[in-house]
Amino acid sequence: MSSSPNAPAGPPDAGEWYARVNPWVIAASVVLATFMEVLDTTIVMVALPHIAGSMAATNTEATWTLTSYLVANGIVVPMSGWLAQKFGRKRLIMTCTLLFVTSSVACAVAPNMFVLVIARIFQGFGGGAMVPVAQAVLLESFPPAKRGMAMAMFGLVVVVAPIIGPTFGGWLTDNYSWRWAFYVNVPTGLLAVFLMSRFLEDPPWVKKGQVGRLDVTGFALLILWIGALQIVLDKGQDEDWFSSKWITRLTVIIVVGLIAFIFRELRAPTPLVDLKIFTNRNFWAGTFTTAIVMGVMYSSATMLPQFLQTLHGYTAELSGWAIAPRGMGALCMMPLVGYLLSFLDGRKLIILGLCLFAVSNHMLGHLNMEIDMGSLVFANVVQGLAMGLIFVPLMTLAVGTVRKEQMGNASGLFNLARNVGGSIGISAVTTYLVRNAQGNQVHMVSHLTPYDPAYRRYLDGFRAALTPRNGAPQASRQAYGLMYGMLRQQSTLLAFVNTYRWMAVAVLFCIPAVLLMKKVIARGGMRAH
């Protein structure tokens, strides 16, 4: 058993282990790698048109740079616990970071789309295990009384990095090249590897733990259903979902593959993923809440730049700056929550955060064509404060009653829920936005008749303004075109409003799951009841 100046006073309980170095040094090394990986999931989003243009590819082909990464990432995340037990956490996270950095260089110098997609696949493999392993290392390195602050640092990375990614990516793309979105990973990754090589160590249950052979059948089923799920989510709206035969077939593959995977992992003597951990009430309730909240968070962050660019004419960089205050709100709240969590009931903090999250989405549900930047900034700051209140206690409570030797497996499944929840949320919201805009247009067009006074007033005004320049016949056609443009604008605006309001409702549905969790308080030790 190692001793540490950060250990609680008095003799530790039997079986306790503490890192030999200051745990904050360990946190700095693994959080640096985590920030790099999470940032890279969104930094490329705004560069897709530039990637397509420079490689003579379509925008659809360019989206495979995102899909390929997410599929590879999703495959590795749930098996990170087995990989850490097999090869050791320190060796695994260092190898994954080096693979991520090497693949980033390959992405940056890729001569064509095929090479770029292959490099992104390997980058996804490298990044998949980094986040869950880093989370497990943090939870094991800190004594129970300080885990709230450790999760505050980790949560700050998970929440802020995806928000600043589009802003940073847009700035790099506009001022330099999309290739710099990959080059920036090199110095960050190498510094993280250096720090981890100096300060990381594996706990005894990882060094001496027994691990069985790789469950090849479970691994194949995992690849099958996660790969099919990501393709369906990415291409479903473009193919009109179940009106497409191949989307329907892939959906059947997802359902059958997932059921077979669950059945296999519950019966296998050495499962790739230990699903029995879901018998832990805190863990399954926390995982469910995380999936919903991440779905809403990613969707909200995706929709606002889309609204600003399509309806207000913002540039990619400027729309990224519009959501940056969300990160500032989280940055201010998370350290405070990490401190409060040491003596307050985390469930109350989560519920307060969920209510604020719903309020912020309801505020964005009042979008209009005259909305000013100040209103957007205030709503995003509130949303950032809400995320700070939610994620730190949620991550702490979800694993608060999990045994230390289960941390690796729990972290993998927890982060799989984060990824899948975000992907499903974005896909569902995008589909609803498009369908609702179409429905609004059908409903609103019924008012565009010669018998509607407002319609006649606008149409006559457009004709009067255009006739002196273009003549009466041309002005009449242009006036009708302007009226149709207004119809599309208003129907799309109303769709954004409705979508944000429904997201506010979805967040509130998480409150019952939070109330089902056991209370976990850290005062020198974890206590659940």
N, C-alpha and C positions, 0 to 999 in steps of 0.2 A: 504494500500500500504506500503510495506516495503522499508526501506532505506538501502543504502549500500555505503560504501566508494568507491566502484567501479562504482557507478552510474555516469553518465556524470554531469558536472557542470551545475547548473541552475535547475529550476523546470522541472521535467519530464513531458512528454505528458500525457494527460489523459489516464488512463487505463494501463500505464506502470507499470511494476513490476520488482523488483530487489531482488536477494537473500540476506538474512540477513548476510551471512558469505561470506568470500572471494570466488569468483567463482572458483579460481584455486584449492582450497581445495575440492570443489565439483567435479571438473574435475578429481582430483587424485583418488577419491573414485570410480567413475563410470568407468574411463578408466582402472583401475586395474581389475575390473570385466570383462570388454570388452576384455582386453588382454588375460585373462585366457580362455574365450570362443572361441575367434578366433584362439588362439594357438592350442586349442584342436581339431580343425577341421582338422589339418594337422599333428599333432605330432604323431598320431597313424599310419599314412600311412606306414612308414618304418618298423613298428613293426608287420605288418600283417603276414609275414611268421613265425615269432616267436610265435604269438598267435595261428596260425593254428597248429604248431608243438606241442606246450605244451598242446593243447586240443584235439589232435588226430582228427583234422578237415582238410578239404581240403582248398586250397587257395580261392576257390570260396565261400565256406561257411564263411571264415574269412572276406571277403569283405562286408558281411552283417553288420559287426560292423560299417562300414562307411555308408552304405546305410540307415540303420535304424536310425542313428543319423541325417542324412541329411533330411530324410522324416519328422521326428518329428520336426526338426528345421524349415523346410520350411512351415509346417502347422501353427506354432505359429507366425512366423514373420509378416505376413500380418494382423493378428488380434491383434497385440500388442497394437495398438491405442485404440481399444475397451476395452481391458483388463485394460489398464492404466486409461481410463476414468471411468471404473467400480470400480476398487479397489484402484486407486491412484498410481502414478508413484513410489513413495518411497516404498510403501508396495509391489508392483509388482516386482520391480527389486531386492529387498531384498529377497523375497520369491523365485524368480527364481534362485538367486545365491545360496541360501541354498539348493534348490532342485538339482542344478548342482553339488555342493560339495558332497551331500549325494549320488547321483548317481555315482559320480566318485569313492567313496569308494566302492560302490557295484560292479563297474566294476573291480576295483583292486583285490577284493577278490573272483570274480566269479569263481566257480568250473568247469563250463562247458560253451559251446558256447551259449546254450539257455539262461542261466542267464545273460551272458554278453550282448547279443542282447537286452534283456528286459531292462537291466540297461542303455544301450546306448539310447534306446527310451526315457526313462525318462530324461536322460541327455540332449537329444535334445530338449525336451519340456522346460526344464529349461533354456537352452541357447538361445532358439529362440527369446525371448522377450528382452534379455539383451542388445544386440547391438542397436536395434532401440530406446529403451527407453533411453539408455545412450546418444545417439545422440540427442534426443529431450531434455533431461535435460541440455546438454551442450548449445544448441542453446537458450534455455530459460534463463539460468543462467547468460550468458554473455551479456553485452550491445552490440548493433550492431557494434560499432567500434572495438570490440575485438573478434568478432566471427571468424575472419580469423585465429587468433592464436589458438582459441579453436578447430577449425576444423583441424588445423595442428597437434595438439596433437592426436585427434581422428583418423585422416588419417594415422598418423604414426603407430598407433596400427593396423589398418585394413590392412595396406600394409606390415609391417615388421613381424608381428606375423606369418602369413602363410609361410613366407620365412624361419624364424629360426626354425619353428616347426619341419620339417624333420631332420634338423641338431641336434637339441636338443633331439628329439625322438630317432634318431639313436645312439647318445652317451649314453643315458639312457639304451637303449635296449642292446647295446654291452657290457656295463660295469656293469649293474645291472640286470634289468629285465624289460620286457614290462609293468609290473604292475606299475612301477614307473611313467610311462607316465600319469597315473591317480592319483597316490598319490600326485604328485606335485601340484594338484589343491586345495588340502585341506588348507594349510596355506595361500595361495593367496586369496582364496575365503572367508575364515573367516576374514582376515584382511579387505577385501573390504566390507563385511557386517558390521563390526564394524564402519568403517569410514562413510558408508552411514547412519547408524542409528544415528550417531552424527550430521551430517552436511546436509543431504538432506532435502528438504521441497517441498511440492507440490504448484504450483502456483494457484492463485484464480480460473482460468478457469478450472482447474482439480478438485479442492476441491468442487466448486459449480456447476460444469457442470452437465447437465442432460444426462443420457445415457439410451437408450432403452433396451429392452429385447434382449437376444442373438438370432441372426438370425440363427436358427438351420439348416434351409435348406441351407443357404449360407455356413455354417460351414461344412456340409456334402459334398457339392459340392467341397469345397476347399480341403478337405481331399482326395476326389476322384481323382481330376485331378493332384494335386501335388504328391500324392503317386504314381500314375501311371506314371507320367513323370519321377520321380527319378528312378523307376525300369527299365523303357525303356532305359534311359541314361546309367544306370549301366550295364545292361545285353544285350543291343542291339548288340554291336560288337561281343560278344561271341556267340550270336544266329543268326548271319548273318542278322541282322535287319529284313527287311520285307519279307525275305524268311521264317521267322518263323511266324506261324499262331498266336501264343499268343502275340508276339510283335506287330503284326498288329492290333490285337483286342485291346490291351492296348493303342495303338496310337489313335484308334477311340474313346476310352473312354476319352483320354486326350482332344481331340478336342471338343467332345460333352460336356464334363464336364466343360471345360473352357468357352465355349459359354454360357452354362446354368448359370454358376457362374456370368459372366459379366451381363447377362440379369437380373438375380435375384438381384444383388447388385445395379443396376441402378434403379430398380423399387421398392425395399423394402423400407418401411417407415423408418426403423432403420437398415441400412445396416451394416454388419459386417466390411466391408471395403468400404470407401467412394471413389469410382472410379471417381467421378466428379472432383476430384483434378487434373486429367489429362487434364482438360481444361486449366490449367495453363501452358503456353508455356515453361517457364523455367523448370518446374518440369518434363514434359514429355520428353523434349530434354535432360535434365540432366540424367534422368533415362535410356533413350535409350543409351546414351554415356557410362554410368556406366556399363550397361550389356555387351556391346561390349568390353570395356577396361578390365573388370574383366575376361571375357572369354579368352582374349589374355594373360592377366597376369598369371592366374592360369595355362593355357596351357603351356606357356613358362617355368614356374617354374616346371611343371611336366615333360616336355620333356627333359630338360637338364640333370637331374640326370639319366633318362632312357638312354640317349645317352652315358653318361660316364660309366654307369654300364654295358651296353650290348656290347658296342664297344671298350671301353678302360679298362674295368676290374676294375673300381673304387669300393670301398666298399660303403655301404649305408651312413656311416658317412662322408667319404671323398667327396662323391658327394654332400652331403648336404652343406659342407663347400664351395664347388665351387660356389653355388648360394648365399652364405651369403653376399658377397659384395653388392648385390642388396639392402639389408637392410641398409647398411652403406650409400649408395648413397641417399636413401630416408631420412635417419636420418639427413643428412647434409642439404638437400634441404628444407624439410617441415617447419622448423621454419622460414627460410628466406622467403619462400612464404607466410606464415601466416602474416609476417610483410608487405611484398610488397602488399598484397591484400587489405590493408587498404587505399591505394591511387592509385593502378593501376587497369586497366581493367582486370578482371579475365579471360575473354575470350581469351585475348592475351597470358596469361600464360598457359592456357589449350592447345591452338593450338601449342605453343612452345613445351609443354610437349608431345603432340601427335607426333610431328615431331621427337623429340628425341627418343620416344618409337619406332617409325618405323625404325629409324636409328639403334637402338640397336638390333632389331630383324633382320634387314638386315645384320648386322655384324655377328650375330649368324648364318645367312644363308650362311656363308663361312666356316662352320665346315669341318674339314678333320681329317684324322687319325694321323696327325703330329701336331695338334693344341696344343699349350702350355697353361699352367695355366694362364699366364699373359694376353693372349688374352681373355680368358674367364672372368677373373676378370674385365678387362676394359669394356667389353660389358655389364657386369652385373652392374657395377657402373653407366654407362650411363643410363641403364634401371631404376635403382633406382632413379637417378636424375629426369628422366622423370616422374616417378610415383609421386614423390613429387610435381612436377609442375602441374600434372593433378588433383589429388584427392582433395587437399585442396580447390582450387577455384571451382572445380566441385561440391563438396558437399555444399559449401557456396552459389553458384549461383542457384543450383537446388531448394533450399528452401528459397532463398533470397526474393522472392515475395509471399511466403506462409504466411498466417496469423498464429499467435502464437497458437491459439486454434486448428489449423490443423497440428501442428508439429508432434504429435504422429502418426497420420495416414500417413503423408508424410514419416516419418522415416521408418515405417513398410514397405511401398511399395518400398521405395528406397533400403532398404536392401534385400527385396525379389528379386528385379532385380539383385542385386549383387550376391546373392546365385544362382539364376537360370541361370544367364549369365555365372558364373563360371562353373556350372555343364554342361551346353550345350557346352561351349567352350572346355572343356576337352574331352567330348564325341566325338565332331565333329573332333577335331584334332587327337585324337587317331585313329578314323576310317580312316581319310585321310592318316595318317602315315602308317597304315597297308596296305591299298589298294594301295597306291602309291609305297610302297616297292615291292608289288607283281607285279604291272605294270612295274616297273623298271627292275625287274628280268626277266620278259618275254621279254622285249625289249633287254636287255643286253645279254641274252643267245644266241641270234642270232649271236653274234660275236665269240662265243666259237666253232669254226670250225677248222678242220685241215688246212684250207686255210688261216687262220688269223695268221700273223707272230708273233704278241705279244702273242697270245694264245700258239702257238708252243714253243716259247722261254721260257715262264713260266713253261709249262708242262715238257719240257725236263730238265729244271733246277731242278724241284722238283724230277724227276726220278733219275737224277744223284746224288742228295744229299741223297736220301733214299735207293738207291740200295745197297751200301756197307754194310748197317746195316741190311736190311730186305730182300734182294734178289730181282731180277728183277720183278717176278710176283706180289709180295706183294707191292713193291714200285710203280708199275704202278697203282694199285688200290688206294693206298694212295695219289698219285699225283692227280688223278681225284677228290678225296675227298677234297683235299686242294684247288683245282680250284673252286669247288662248294662253299666251305667256303668263298673264296674271292668274288665270285659272290654275295652271300647273304650279305656279309659285305658291299660291294660297293653299292648294291641296297638299303640297309637300310640307309646308309650314305646319299645317294642322296635324299631319302625320308625325312630325317631330314632337309636337306638343303632347299628343296622345301617347306616344311611346315613352316619353319621360314620366308621364303620370302613371302608366302601368308599371314602370320600373320602381317607382316609389312604393306601390302596393306590394310588389314582389319582395322587397326588402323586409317589410313588416311581417311577412309570412315566416320569417326566420325566428321570430321571438319565441314561439312555443318550443322550438328545438333548443334554444338557449336555456329556457326554464327547466328543461329536462336534465341538463348537465348538473353534475355534483359540484358543490362549492369547493374550491381549492385555494387555500391561503398559505402563503409562505412566510413563516416567521422563524427562520432558522431551520425549518423543515416543512415538508409538504404535508398538508392535512386535508383530507377529502371527506365530505359528508353530505 
